[in-house]
Amino acid sequence: MTGPGRPGGPLRIGNASGFYGDRFDAVREMLTDGPLDVLTGDYLAELTMLILARSRFENPGRGYAATFLRQLEEGLGLAHERGVRIVANAGGLNPAGLAAAIRELAAEVGVPVRVAHVEGDSLPVPEGFLAANAYLGGAGIAACLRDGADVVVTGRVTDAALVTGPAAAHFGWGPEDHDALAGAVVAGHVLECGTQATGGNYAFFGDHDVRRPGFPLAEIHTDGSCVITKHDGTGGVVDVGTVTAQLLYETDGARYAGPDVTARLDTVRLTRDGPDRVRISGVRGEAPPPTLKAGLVRLGGWRNEVVFVLTGLDVEAKARLVREQLDDAFDRSGRRPAEVRWELARTDHADADSEETASALLRLVVRDQDAEVAGRAVSGAAVELALGSYPGFHVTAPPGRGAPYGVFEAASVPAAEVEHLAVLAGGRRVRVPAPGRTRVLTPVAEPALPPPLSAQATRRVPLGRIAGARSGDKGGDANVGVWVRDDDAWRWLAHELTVGRFKELLPETGPLTVVRHVLPRLRALNFVVYGLLGEGVAAQARFDPQAKALGEWLRSRCLPVPVSLLDPTEVNG
């Protein structure tokens, strides 16, 4: 394989995976559908680290994303033919093991590649935990690429590091090139979730054909600016809206901190650069914080779930009967689970023309440290109700024995105490120093709001008629980014959607701490809801454990909107 980039041109970095389980054919598609210099893949998330920790516990030789290795059975040859370097965090908890497996595969398929890996993210594991890992930056990846590696695999690095590493290696950036690095961080953040940047999971999906969106790529320039695009002829769309949505995903304030640099999201400028092309410019960077984020995963206990179907009349009374019967069963057995949660979803319709649409769902979720209490004690009690409960009794699936659930905990460690290592293709181990200059992370001053719209007639409609949203999880917290597409709508949104209004629209957030961040250049507000997700996605504590649809719930809520902002059909319909 040749070195990345073409002399004098931008560095074309593509993405072929947004999570462990993403479209398998994406590696081949990205390598064959158009020119690339570097192909990246993001395989790690908080839940994935728990899955890989359990895999390594069962087999110490595993702990990496095996799907990536299968993708390389074809991908290694294609990348070699096209001179494309591959960088992925698929190493998970065992990057050295994955690098060795890739070398074996390369020998089997007859493709000469130089394979390097990055390690040092693994931290001492506290008692009771399965894994502890620091989030490394892109400097180790850059060292491997500068040494001539064709494939670089890592353990836990930040998602954006898969882009900052190749860009720094290609353009010769050093740790003090904060603005350029920040531009690459923003590009990496847009690419990291794959097709979410090209129309996937997009609020205004009806505006485009997004049945099979292509994966995104970034054309990165020497100053860190870039153009987000996709291969010609692939599905989906790249426009200012899709890029804005992804920029807001799983962020909090204007300072987006990472190991390489803190990127200022309030400096980002997005402009259309042609069909399916969005230019990102103006990104400013600051020295990174002195600490690294760390993630710790452990088994939290045992979980079980039963969903009762309540059909037709008297749904509330039927739900009350089931709850009383199971409460009595738990009391009689003396084995009440430590946590018992009920949720009634009124999916039923009156006078429905199908049984399914006449039915509501009553969901029971239990947790306990004792597998027997969360498992057989619950499933047995539920099954015994089958002939002695409400009329029409049935459940969506037979109650099971329960399953273990995990907990993700975030921590921080001094960056200088983490041994970030680049293990070069020849085997030499190179220590990557921590940044020499750091800056403690502090909130930015609240920016000035635009002047409000003049008073005018309003109509009560869903917020989503004029605003897009994207939401996600950060441990036990959730974020909801909300944006609009023109200045008048922004003048209204910035004043209307306060924290108080947000809580009013989403009552579930009422007792929680919610912080609003204002990003005027993106015409966007970002709300961080602390504690909504309990112990995080691995704990499955909530109906939507990753808050993926929290933004869509917000968009469905109605409020008075100025008629001047609405489509005429909304006003006259």
N, C-alpha and C positions, 0 to 999 in steps of 0.2 A: 504494500500500500504506500501511497505517496503522502507527503505532508498535507495538512489541511490548508484550504484556501487557494485562490488563484492570485498571482502577483497583481497588486494594484486594485483588486476588486474586493467586494465584501466577502465575509466569511459566512457561508450558508450552513446553518445548523438546523437540522430537523429533529422532530420528536416522533417516536414510534410506540410510546407507551405512557399512559397517564396513571396506571395502577397495575398491580399484580392481577392479571385476568383480563387485561384490555385486549383489543382485537389482535388475534394471533398473526394474521397476514400483514399487519402494518409494517413490519420490518422489510418484508419483500416489496410491498407497495412503495414505501418511501425510497428504497434503493433503486427501483426500476421506473418510477413515474416521472422522474426529473433529476436535475443535477443537485448534488449535495457535497459538502466537504466533511461534515461531521454528522453522525446520527446518534441521538441520545435516546435513552429510555429511563423513565421513572417508574420503579417497581415498588417503592416503599411508602408505607403510611403507618399511622399508629397501630391500626389493627393488624397490618401485615407483619409488623415486628413481633407481635404476640404469636401469630401463626408460625413464623420462622423460628421463634424461640422454642415452641413446642416441637417443631420438626427436628431441630438440632438436639433437643432433649432425647428424642426417640432414636436418632441416628447422628452421632457427633460429626459425621462427615458431610452432613447436609447443612441446612440453615441458610441456603441461598435460594433465589427464585429459579426453580428448575425450568420454568417455561422459557426463560431467556435462552438457556442452553439449547433447547429444542429449536428455537427460532434461528439460532446461529448455524444449525445444520445446513441450511440453505444460505443464510445471510452472510456467513464468512466469505464464501466464494463470490457472492455478488458485490460485497464491499471491496474485496481485493481487486476485482475487475475494474471497478469504478474509482478506485483511489479514495474511498471514504473511510474515515476513522470512526470507531464506535466507542461511545462512552456511556456507561449505565451504572446505576446504583444497585443492580441486581445481586451484588455480593451479599447484601443483607448482613447476617451475623457471621458470615464465613467467606469474605472476599478472596482469601488465599485459596480456599477450596474451589471456588468457582473459577479462578484464574487457572488452576491446575487442570480442571475439567475442560476448559476451553483449549488449552494446549493439547490435551489428548484428542479432542474433537478435531482440531486443526490437522493433526497428524493423520487421523483416520480419513479425512476428506481431501487431504493433499493440498492444503492451502497454507503457504508460508506466512505466518503472522507473528508479530512481536506482542506479547500479552503482558501487561503490567497491572498492578492493583494498588489501591490505597487502603491503608488500615490505620489504627490508632484511635478510632472512635469508640472502641470497646472500653468501658470503664469497669472498675471493681464492682461486682454485683452484690448489693446489700442482701442480708439474710431475708429470705422470703420472696425474693424477686427472681425472675427468669433471665432478665437481660437489662443492661444499662449502657446507653450509647450517647455520646456527644454528637452534635451536628457539626460536621467539619465543613470548611469552605472549599473553594476550587483550586487552591494553590498546589495541593498534592496531585490533582489531575493534570494541571499545567506542567509540573515537573516531569511526569510520565510522558506526556506528549512531546515535550522539548527533547527528551531523550530518544524519541523515535518510536514510541509505542503505537501500534495499530489498533489495539483494543485495550481499554482501561475499564476495570470494574472496581467499584467501591463498596464500602459498607454504608453506614448512615452519614450521608452528607446532606446539606440543604438541597432542596430540589433545584434551586437556581444555580448551584455549584456546577451542575452538569453543563451549563452554558458559560459561566464565568471562567472555568478552567480552560476550555478550548480557546475562548476569546483571548484570555491573557497570554496563553502560549503563542498564539498566532500573531498578535499585535505587539507583543513584548511589554505589556503593561506590568508595572510593579505595584507593590502594596499601597503606594501613595497616590496612584492614579484613581482617585475616588470617584470622579464624575464618570469616567469611562467604565469602571467596574460597576457603578450603580446602574448605568444604562444596560449593561449585560445582565444584571440582576433582574431588572424589570422585564427584559426579553425572556429570561429564563422562567420568570413567574408566569408569563403569558403562555409559554410553551409547555410548562410542566404537566398540565392536565389534558394534554392531547387535544382531542376534538372539541373540548369546551371553548377553544379559541376560534373554531371554525363553524360555529352554529350549533354544536351539541349543547343540550341542557340550557337553551337560550330562551329568554322570556318572550321574545317576539319571533318564535320559531315559525309562525304562520306566514311570515314575510318571505321565506326562502325555502328552497328544497333542501332539507337537511336529513333526508332518509339515510344517507351513508356519507357523512362528511369526511373529507380528506384530513390528514393530519397536518399540523402547522409547521412552518419553518420560519426562521428569522435570518434576514440578510444583515449582518452586523458590520458596522464600519469602524474605522480606527478610533473615532472619538466616543464610541459606545452607543451612538444612535443606531437605529435599526429600522427595517421594514418587516412587519409581520405579514406573511403571505402563505400560500400553499402551492403545491404542484398544479400546473395547468391541467384542466380537464378533470380534476377530482371534485367530489361533491362538497356540499356545504357552502359556506360564505365566510369571508373575512371582511368585516367592516368596523367602523369606529365603535358600534354598539357591542359586537362580540368581544372586541379587545377590552373595552371598558369593563364589561361583565367579568372577564377573567382577572383583570387587574384588581378588582374589589374582592375576589374570592379568598376567603380565609386570611384576611388581613385585619389590622386594627387601626392604629393611628397613622399619621402622615409619615412617621419614621418607620421604615420597613427594615428592621435590623437583621444582619447576617454576619457570618464569620469574616467575610472579605471586606464588607463595607455596609454602611447604613444608607439605604436609598431613600430619597425624599419623594414620596408619592405625590406630594402637593406641587411638585415641579414638572410632572409628566405632561407633555403635550402630545395629543393624538391628532393626526391629519390624514385625510384620504390621499392616497398616492396612486390612484388608478383602481381598476377593477380588482377586487380581492387583495388589496394592498393598503396597509395602514402604517404610516410612519410614526415612530416614537422618538421624540427628541426633547432636548432641554432638561434631561434628568440630572439632578445634582446629587452628589454623594458626600458623605461624611465618614470620618474614621469609625470603624466598627466598635461595638461595646467591648469591654474587657473580659466579658464572660461569654461562654457558649451555652446554648440551650442543650439540655440533656433530656432524654426520654427513658423512663424506667417502666418495665412491664412486669406484671405479676398476675397470678391467678387470684381472682377475688372471691371465689366461692362457686356455688352451683345455682343454676337458674332453670326454671321450667315455665311453660306457657300453655294455656288452654284457651281456645276461642270458642265461645258458645254462640250458636245461631238462634236468634229470637225472631220468630216470623209472625207477621200479622198484627193482631190487636194486643193491647195491654203490654207493650214492650217494657215500660218502666216497672210495672208490677212483676213481670217475669224476671227481669234483671234482679230486682230486690229479693225474690224468692231464691234464686241461685246463690246469691251472696249469703243470705241467712243460712241456707243449707250447708254451704261449705264452711262458714264460720263455726257452725255447730259441729261439723265433722272434725275440724281441727281441734276444737276444745275437747271433744270426746276422746280423741286419740292422744291428746297431750303433746302433739308434735306440730304446733303452729310454726310455719316458716318465719324467719326473722323479719322479712319484708313481704308484704302482700299488697299488690296494687291492682285495682280494677279500673277499667276504662270502657265506657259504653259509647260506641260509634253508631249514631243514628243514620245509618245508610238506607233505612227503610222508607218507602213511599206509601201514602194512603191509597187504597183502591188500586194497587199495582197490578199490572197485566202480566207479571212473571213472579214466580216464587222468590227468586233471588232479589229482585228489587222491592219485594215486600219484607225483606229481612234486615235486621240490625245485628251488629256484632258486639258481643260482650267479651272483653279480653281480660284474662287473669294472668298476671306475671308474679312469680314468687322467686325469692332468693334466700339462700341460707348457706352457712358454712358446711352443713352436713348434707352430703349427697342424697342420703335416704330421705331426709325431711323435705328437700326440694324436689325429689324425684318420685319415688313410689308412693309416698304418703299423699302427695298431691294428685297424681294420676289415678291412684286407687279411689280416692274420695270423689273425684270427678266422674269416673266410670260408674261408680255405684249409684249415681243419680239418674242413670239412663232411663229407668222405668218408673221413677218416683219423683219427678220434678215438674217443670212447666210443660204445657201441651206443645207438641212439636219438637221436643228436646233432641238436638243433635249438635255435634261439634265439627269444626272444619277439618280436623285431623285427629286420629287417636292420640290421647295423652301419652307422653313418653316418659322416659326415666330421668329427664333433665340433662343438662350439659354444663360443663364448666364455663365460666365467663372470666374475662380478663379485665384488668385495670391498667390504664396508662397514667403515669404521673410525670409531670414536667418539673425539671429542676434546672439549675445553672451551675456551671463549673468554671473556674478561672481558665481562660484560654491558654495561658502560659503553662498550665499544669497538664495539658493534654498533649500526648506525644503523637503528633500528626506525621505519618510516615508514607512516603512514596516508595513502593517496592518496584524498581525499574524492571524492564523486560529481561535484563541480564541477571537479575537477582540482587543487585545492589540496593541497600536500604538507605534512603535519604531522608533525614529529618527535616520537616517543613517548619520553619520558625513561625511563631505567632506574630501578628502585626505589631510593629514597634510602637505605633501610636494608636491610642484608643480614645473613645469618648463615651462617657456614661450616658445611657439612653434617658432622655427626658421628653415630656410632651412638647409639641410645638404650640405657639400662641394661637388662640382661636382666630381664624381669618375673618375679615370683614364680610358680612353677608351682602348680597346684592340688594338694591332697593326693592321693596315689595311691589307686587302688582297693585294697581289702583282698584278700589272697591268696585265689584261688578256682580251681575247675576251668577249664580252657581247652580250646578245640578249634581245630585247625589249619585255617584257612579263608583265602580271599583277603582282603586288607585292604579291598578295595572293597565287601565285604559291609556294612561300617559306615561307611566314610569315602568322601567325594568328593574329587576332585582336578581341577585344571586346570593345564596347563603351557603354556609358550611360550618365545619367544626374545627376547634382548636382545643384539644383535650376536652375538658368539661364545659367549655364555653362555646358560644356560637356567634357568628357574625352574619349580618345582613347588609349587603351593599345595595343601595338604591340610587338609580340615576335616571336622568331625563335627557331628551334629545335636542332641546332648543333652549335659548336663553330665557324666554318668557316662562316656560315651564319650570326652569331652575329658580327664577325669582319667586315663584309660588312655593315650590317644594322646600326651599331652604328655610322659609318662614313657617310653613304649615306643618311639616313632619318633624316636630320636636320630640324629645324623649317622652314627654307626657302623652302626646298624640300616638306615638309608637306603642306605648303600653296600653293605651285605650283600645287600639286596633288589635293588639295581640295580648289578651288578658292573661295568658299563661306567663307572660314576662312581668306582670304587675309587681309581684313581691321581690323581684330580682334587681340587681344593679345593672343598669343599662347606660352605656356611654356612647355619645354621638360624636363622630369625627366628620369635619366638613372638608371636602376636596373640590374647591370651586373650578379648577381647570378641567376636571372630569365631569362637572355638573352632578356631583355625587355626594351622598351622605353614607357613612358607614357606621352601623350600630353594632356594638359588641355587647352581647348578653351573657353576663357572668353566671356560671353555675347551672345553666339550662339543661346541660347534658349529663349532669351528675358526675360519674366517674369516667366518662368518655365512651367512645363508640364500642370498645370491646366489652363494656359492661351491659350494653343493650338496655339502658335504663328507660328509654323513651320510645314512643311509637316511631318516631323518625330519629334514630340515634345519632345521625351525623348532621341533622338540621338541614338536609339537602333541600327540603321543600318549604322551609320556614319563610323564605322570601316569596314563594308563590302563595302561601297563605296570606301574607301581608298584601300582596297585589290583589287578592280577591276581596279584600275588605273595602267597604264603601265609605266615602266621605264627600263633603261638598267640594266640587272642583269648578273653577271659573269656566263659564261656557266658552270663553275665547280660546281655551286650550283644547277643547274637544273637537273631534271630528263632527261635521254637520249632522251625520247620521245619528250620533249620540245625542245631539241637542234636539233634533226633530223626530227621532224614531219613537 
